[in-house]
Amino acid sequence: MGDGYMECVKGSGYVQSKRTFGSCQLHVEFATPAVVKGNGQERGNSGVFLMATYEVQVLDSHNNSTYPDGQCAALYGRAVPLVNASRGPGEWQSYDIIFHRPIFKGKKVVRKPTFTVFHNGVLVHDHVELQGGTGWRGPHAISDFEPHEDKLSISLQDHGNPVRYRNIWVRELDD
């Protein structure tokens, strides 16, 4: 914990909400490390997971090339942001996310999840419907939806980089 923020540090594990959520509006502020080390996915890598499953990538994407669906604000492995709205290393940034959860009947998804994401006030995903999960299955490999509960935790990823988080709030939305 810092002065008004928390930091995900290597080996700390994911930070998870005690409360569980389905469809919601989420605000989160984050800062990648001020000192640049590495490149690509090795720079300020973390993630915001809705329902502990669907990732909005956190990465230092300021003057940092990586694969498009892995850059900051990407719906990891699924959707490339409309624009790179990243600020410089160490600067506070924000996500405002409108998320509508998937609905399952048995093992089949009958309504796919959708995301609208603002990164630093810039629209980067406009009601994007996911065509599968965001789980890592290899470079750009498509993962299927796996049925899960109607509400799960919000998680912040420990990916071995000291990313700071603050001012996190969530508001439940009707399905």
C-alpha positions in Angstrom: 0.0 0.0 0.0 1.1 3.5 -0.8 -0.2 6.9 -0.1 -3.7 6.5 -1.4 -2.9 3.6 -3.8 -2.1 -0.1 -3.8 0.6 -1.7 -5.8 0.6 -5.1 -7.5 4.1 -6.5 -7.0 5.7 -9.6 -8.2 4.6 -12.7 -6.3 1.7 -10.9 -4.5 -1.0 -12.7 -6.5 -4.1 -11.3 -7.9 -6.0 -8.7 -5.9 -9.7 -9.7 -5.9 -12.9 -8.0 -4.7 -14.7 -9.7 -1.8 -18.0 -8.8 -3.4 -19.0 -10.4 -6.7 -20.4 -8.6 -9.7 -22.0 -9.4 -13.1 -23.0 -6.5 -15.4 -21.4 -3.4 -14.1 -19.9 0.0 -14.6 -16.3 0.1 -13.3 -13.9 3.0 -12.8 -10.2 2.3 -12.1 -7.1 4.4 -12.1 -3.6 2.9 -12.7 0.0 3.9 -13.2 2.6 1.8 -14.8 6.2 2.1 -13.5 7.8 5.5 -13.9 11.2 3.8 -14.7 11.0 2.0 -18.0 12.4 -1.5 -18.0 12.0 -4.0 -20.8 9.8 -3.7 -23.9 6.6 -5.2 -25.3 4.7 -7.3 -22.8 7.5 -6.9 -20.2 6.6 -3.2 -19.6 4.1 -2.4 -16.9 2.0 -5.5 -17.6 -1.1 -6.1 -15.5 -4.8 -6.4 -16.2 -8.3 -5.6 -15.0 -10.5 -8.7 -15.0 -14.3 -8.5 -15.0 -15.9 -11.6 -13.4 -12.3 -12.8 -12.8 -12.4 -13.9 -16.4 -12.5 -11.1 -19.0 -9.4 -8.9 -19.2 -8.9 -5.3 -20.1 -5.1 -5.2 -20.6 -3.0 -2.8 -18.5 0.4 -2.1 -20.2 2.9 0.7 -20.6 2.0 1.3 -24.3 3.6 4.8 -24.5 6.2 4.4 -27.3 6.2 0.7 -26.8 5.4 -1.7 -29.6 3.6 -5.0 -28.9 1.0 -7.1 -30.6 -2.2 -5.1 -31.2 -4.6 -7.2 -29.1 -2.1 -7.1 -26.2 -1.6 -3.3 -25.9 -3.0 -1.1 -23.2 -6.8 -1.1 -23.2 -7.1 -4.2 -25.5 -9.7 -6.7 -24.6 -6.9 -9.2 -24.3 -6.4 -11.4 -27.3 -9.8 -10.4 -28.7 -10.2 -6.7 -29.6 -7.8 -3.9 -30.4 -8.5 -0.5 -29.0 -9.7 2.1 -31.5 -6.8 4.4 -30.5 -3.8 4.3 -28.3 -4.7 6.7 -25.5 -1.8 5.8 -23.2 0.0 8.4 -21.1 3.7 8.2 -20.3 5.3 5.8 -17.8 4.4 6.6 -14.2 1.5 8.9 -15.0 -2.0 8.1 -13.6 -4.4 6.8 -16.2 -8.1 5.7 -16.0 -10.5 3.2 -17.4 -14.2 3.7 -17.4 -15.8 0.3 -18.4 -19.4 -0.6 -19.1 -19.6 -4.4 -19.0 -22.6 -6.6 -19.7 -22.0 -10.1 -18.6 -22.6 -13.2 -20.7 -25.6 -15.3 -20.1 -25.4 -19.1 -20.2 -28.0 -21.8 -20.6 -26.2 -25.0 -19.5 -22.9 -25.0 -21.3 -24.0 -22.7 -24.2 -23.6 -18.9 -24.2 -26.9 -17.4 -25.2 -25.8 -13.8 -24.8 -22.2 -12.8 -25.3 -20.5 -10.3 -23.0 -20.1 -6.7 -24.3 -17.6 -3.9 -23.4 -17.6 -0.2 -23.8 -14.3 1.2 -22.6 -13.0 4.8 -22.2 -9.2 5.0 -21.6 -8.2 8.4 -20.2 -11.6 9.8 -21.3 -11.2 8.5 -24.9 -13.6 5.9 -26.3 -11.5 2.9 -27.2 -14.2 0.1 -27.4 -17.8 0.9 -28.4 -20.2 -1.8 -27.3 -17.8 -4.6 -28.5 -19.2 -8.1 -28.3 -16.7 -10.7 -27.3 -16.6 -13.8 -29.5 -14.8 -15.9 -26.9 -12.9 -15.7 -23.7 -9.8 -13.6 -23.1 -7.8 -16.4 -21.5 -4.2 -17.1 -22.7 -4.1 -20.1 -24.9 -1.0 -19.2 -26.9 -0.3 -16.2 -29.2 -3.6 -15.0 -30.6 -5.3 -18.4 -30.0 -9.0 -18.2 -29.6 -10.4 -19.5 -26.3 -14.0 -20.6 -26.0 -16.5 -19.3 -23.5 -16.5 -21.5 -20.4 -19.8 -21.4 -18.4 -19.5 -19.7 -15.0 -21.6 -18.1 -12.2 -23.7 -15.0 -12.8 -21.5 -13.0 -10.5 -17.7 -13.3 -9.9 -15.0 -11.0 -8.4 -13.2 -8.1 -10.1 -9.5 -8.9 -10.1 -6.3 -7.0 -10.7 -3.5 -9.0 -12.2 -0.1 -9.7 -10.7 2.0 -10.1 -13.8 5.3 -9.4 -12.1 5.3 -5.6 -12.7 4.8 -3.0 -10.0 1.6 -1.4 -11.3 -0.2 1.0 -9.0 -4.0 1.2 -8.6 -6.3 3.7 -6.9 -9.9 5.2 -7.0 -11.7 2.0 -7.9 -15.4 2.0 -7.8 -18.1 -0.2 -9.3 -21.8 0.2 -9.8 -24.0 -2.8 -10.6 -26.1 -2.7 -13.8 -29.3 -4.6 -14.7 -28.9 -7.4 -17.2 
